[in-house]
Amino acid sequence: MSEAAKTEEPHKPPLTIAEAAERLHMSKDSVRRLIERGLLAEIRYSPRLVLVTCASVEEFERTGDPDWKSRLKETGESSGRKKVDRSASQLARATRR
């Protein structure tokens, strides 16, 4: 096994909005607003099924954004959503635990 393979982290499944909210110690509505502003990456499988990438939550935890609350209150900005398209088969694999 190569050194790179030994140090790589295994794939982490995406989080529900509720799981991301719990991990970030904020409300589900705040997580939705972070997604709207492009501060968290979403995986939208359908209008009702939205997951948050684990990597974007980890990055937000690590780097934070001291002005996120004020940016969430700003109006008139275009949405900066980060979207990841997935197929139904990828959804099934991502939600298996």
Contacts in CASP RR format, 6 or more apart in sequence:
PFRMAT RR
TARGET T0000
AUTHOR 0000-0000-0000
METHOD contacts of the structure
MODEL  1
MSEAAKTEEPHKPPLTIAEAAERLHMSKDSVRRLIERGLLAEIRYSPRLV
LVTCASVEEFERTGDPDWKSRLKETGESSGRKKVDRSASQLARATRR
12 54 0 8 1.000
12 55 0 8 1.000
13 54 0 8 1.000
13 94 0 8 1.000
13 95 0 8 1.000
13 96 0 8 1.000
13 97 0 8 1.000
14 43 0 8 1.000
14 51 0 8 1.000
14 52 0 8 1.000
14 53 0 8 1.000
14 54 0 8 1.000
14 94 0 8 1.000
15 23 0 8 1.000
15 51 0 8 1.000
15 52 0 8 1.000
15 53 0 8 1.000
15 54 0 8 1.000
15 57 0 8 1.000
16 51 0 8 1.000
16 52 0 8 1.000
17 28 0 8 1.000
17 31 0 8 1.000
17 32 0 8 1.000
17 50 0 8 1.000
17 51 0 8 1.000
17 52 0 8 1.000
18 28 0 8 1.000
19 52 0 8 1.000
20 31 0 8 1.000
20 40 0 8 1.000
20 52 0 8 1.000
20 57 0 8 1.000
21 27 0 8 1.000
21 28 0 8 1.000
21 30 0 8 1.000
21 31 0 8 1.000
23 57 0 8 1.000
23 61 0 8 1.000
24 30 0 8 1.000
24 31 0 8 1.000
24 57 0 8 1.000
24 60 0 8 1.000
24 61 0 8 1.000
30 72 0 8 1.000
31 40 0 8 1.000
31 52 0 8 1.000
33 72 0 8 1.000
34 40 0 8 1.000
34 60 0 8 1.000
34 68 0 8 1.000
34 72 0 8 1.000
35 41 0 8 1.000
35 42 0 8 1.000
35 50 0 8 1.000
35 52 0 8 1.000
35 81 0 8 1.000
36 79 0 8 1.000
36 80 0 8 1.000
36 81 0 8 1.000
37 68 0 8 1.000
37 71 0 8 1.000
37 72 0 8 1.000
37 77 0 8 1.000
37 79 0 8 1.000
37 80 0 8 1.000
38 79 0 8 1.000
38 80 0 8 1.000
38 81 0 8 1.000
38 82 0 8 1.000
39 56 0 8 1.000
39 60 0 8 1.000
39 65 0 8 1.000
39 68 0 8 1.000
39 71 0 8 1.000
40 52 0 8 1.000
40 53 0 8 1.000
40 56 0 8 1.000
40 57 0 8 1.000
40 60 0 8 1.000
40 82 0 8 1.000
41 52 0 8 1.000
41 53 0 8 1.000
41 55 0 8 1.000
41 56 0 8 1.000
41 82 0 8 1.000
41 83 0 8 1.000
41 84 0 8 1.000
42 50 0 8 1.000
42 51 0 8 1.000
42 52 0 8 1.000
42 53 0 8 1.000
42 81 0 8 1.000
42 82 0 8 1.000
42 83 0 8 1.000
42 84 0 8 1.000
43 50 0 8 1.000
43 51 0 8 1.000
43 52 0 8 1.000
43 53 0 8 1.000
43 83 0 8 1.000
43 84 0 8 1.000
43 86 0 8 1.000
43 94 0 8 1.000
44 50 0 8 1.000
44 83 0 8 1.000
44 84 0 8 1.000
45 51 0 8 1.000
45 86 0 8 1.000
45 88 0 8 1.000
45 91 0 8 1.000
49 91 0 8 1.000
51 94 0 8 1.000
53 84 0 8 1.000
56 82 0 8 1.000
65 71 0 8 1.000
86 94 0 8 1.000
END
